[in-house]
């Protein structure tokens, strides 16, 4: 996984599971992944060492990975979007495609 893919992946996990993290951990991960603030800048902002920021981010990523391993919400969401895309591709019926669009909308917005 390259840096962009990793950032996107953890942004998605943060959207799904962020409320399960501490407020500070969620904020640090958000700033690192969504706002692309460097570890050095975060260290200055929080008045801690760069290694403390690195540790906090790694622990947060580990928690997000554990939540996803146990709950698989992101994995199932991706699978659902892949299936609906395939259904749309294979189906020209407007009414069926409207139903597929509704499934996609529900999946993207957490029903």
C-alpha positions, 0 to 999 in steps of 0.5 A, a space after each residue: 500500500 503506498 502513502 496515498 492508499 494508506 492515507 485513504 484507507 485510514 481516513 475511511 477507517 477513521 470515518 467509520 470507527 473514529 468515535 471509538 478512539 479517544 478525542 485526542 487520538 482521533 484528532 491527531 489521526 485526523 490531522 495526520 491523514 485528512 489534513 496531511 500535517 507532518 509528524 514534526 508539525 503535530 509534535 510542535 502543536 501538541 508540545 511533544 516529541 516527534 516519536 511520541 506523535 509517531 507512537 500515538 499514530 501507530 497505536 491509533 492505526 493499530 486500534 483502527 485495524 483491530 476494529 476493522 478486523 473484528 467488525 469488517 464494516 469497511 471491507 463489507 462496504 467496499 464489497 457492496 459497492 463493487 457488487 452494485 457497480 457490477 449489477 449496474 454494468 450488467 443491467 440496463 433496466 432503469 428501475 433496477 438501476 434506481 434501486 442499485 443507486 439507493 443501495 449505493 447511497 445507503 452504503 456510502 452514508 451509513 444507511 
